[in-house]
Amino acid sequence: MPERSMMEILDAIGDEFISEFDEIARAAHSRYRSYRPEDLIEHDVRAQAACTYAHMLAEGDRRFMGRPRVRTIDLRGLKLWHFEDADVVVRLKKMDEDGRTRNYPTKQAKNFDRQLELPGLPSPPVRLTAGYVLDATGTGLVRSQIAMPAGRDALWCAAIVPREERVSAERIWVDATRQARAL
């Protein structure tokens, strides 16, 4: 497991990019919700996630392609952005409130989530997932967040504060890692 703390990793990424992850998730969700109601009603949870994911990837490309020290990586369909100065690789996904994602259990997805080496991916950058959480109805965006996967779970999760709710001189993210209950 990487030895850097959540604060060290997020500080290395920087507020500018963290803010962009929030804007990417919000733009993708808004674009999906702008579909005609008669089309939305026909989509199940998987179709909704697939459409939103496609919009996130396109928005990520628009924001990150051509930026210095940000490299787009496509590993056999796994779209990633390597933020070289932070030594972090980020993928975009729908998440739950704990920062967990659901993956088709490919070896590649498991290795990404376990922070293991992947062929074609520079090593040893930290692997993170940035994305969004929906409400119980699946229609409202609860928040954008960024998490460090650790197998099926997340080592930590940070909620990104929406731009309009940010307070000057405060962090633009809040630790949203759920604390384990003592038995």
N, C-alpha and C positions, 0 to 999 in steps of 0.2 A: 504494500500500500504506500502511496506517496507520503512523504514526511512533512509536507507543508500543510499548515492549518487552513481552514476555510477563509479566514481573514486574509492570510498571506496570498492565497490563490486569487480571491476576488479583488484584492488590491492590485495584484499583478495584471489582471485583465483590465481593470480601470473602469471608472464610471461611464465613460463614453460608450464602450462596448456593452456593458451590462444594460445600460439604457436602451441600446439598440436591440438586445434580445427581447426586452419588454415590448418595444414598438413592433418588432417582427411578429410576436405572438398576437398582439392586439390587432394588428393590421390583417393578419391571416384569419383570425376569428371573425372580425368585422366583414371581411370579404365573403366568407362562407355564409354568414347570417344575412347578407344582402341578396342571396339567391331568392328566386320567386318562392313564395310560401308553398305552392303546389309541388315544387321540386324538393324543398326541404322535408316535407311530410313523407316523401318516399325514401328518404335516406335512413338507414339504420345507423347504429353507433360506429360501425366499422367504416361505412361510407363517409360519415361526417368527419371522422378522424383522418381518413385518407385525403379528402378534399382539403381540409385545413392544413394537413402536412404538406401537400403540394404547394399551397399558397405560402407556407412558411419558407420552404426551400427557395421559391422564386424570390420572395422578399429578402431572404438572406443573401442570395446572389446579387440582387440589386444593391444592397447595402455594403457588402464585403468585397466583391470582385474588384480587383484593381487597387485595393487599399494596400499601402506598404506594410510589409511584415505580417500580412494575413494571407494564408494560402488555402485555396479550396482543394479538398481531397475527395475523390470518389473511389471508394474501395468496393468494387463489385456491387454497386447500388447503395452502399452506405455513404451518405453525403456528410462530410465533415468540414469544419473550418479550423485550421491550425493558426492560433495566435502565437506567433513565434516569440515575441518578447516575453510573454507570460509562460511560455512552454506548456500551453494548454490546447487540447483539441476538444471542440464542442460539436455536439449533434443536437438537432431540434426534434422534440417529441411532445406528445400529449402525456401528461403525468397525473399522478394522484397527489393529494396534499402532502404526502411524505417524500415526494420526489422520486417515487418508483414509476417505472414504465412497464408496459406490456410489450413484449417482443415476440415475434415468431422465433422460437428457440433455435436459431442458427448458431453454429459454433462461433461465427464472427460476432454476433450480437452478445453472446455470453462472454466472450473474451473482452469485448469493449467494456461491458459492465463490471467485469472482474478486474479491470485495470491491467490486463495482460497484453503481451506483445501481439501486434497484428501485422502480417506481411504488408509492406507498402506504407506503413504508418511510422513516422519518426518515433524513436523511443528515447527516453521514457516520459513523454509528456503526460500530464494528468488528463484523464478523460472526464468530461462533464456533459451533462444533459441540460439544455435550456428548453423551456416550453411553457405550457399553460395548464391550468386546472379549471375544469368546468363545474358548475353547480350541480345539484342532484338531478335537475331536469335535463341537463346536458345542453342547455341553451345559453346560459349566462357565463361569462368569463369571471371566475373568482379572482384569479391572480396569475401573473407570470412569475416564473421562478427558475432557479438554476440549482442543480444538485450534482453531487458526486456519487455515481453509482458504485455499489460494492456488492456485486453479485445480484441477487434478487431484491436487495434492499438499497437504501441510500445511506452513505456514511454521514452526509449532512445535506441540508436543503435551505436555500435562502430565497425568501419572497422578495421580489423586486417591487419597490414602492412606485406606484404610477407617478408620472411626471407632475401632474397637477396636485399631488398630495405631498410632494417632497418639501422638506424644510431645509433651508440654507444651513450649511455647516454640519449637517447630519448625513449619515450613510444613506445611499439610495437602495439599500437592501436591509432586510431584517432576518435574523436567524429564525427559520421556521422548522428546525429539526425537532421532531417530537421526542420528548424525553421518555425513556423507559420507566414504567411504574415499578416501584419496589414491591416485592411480594411479601 
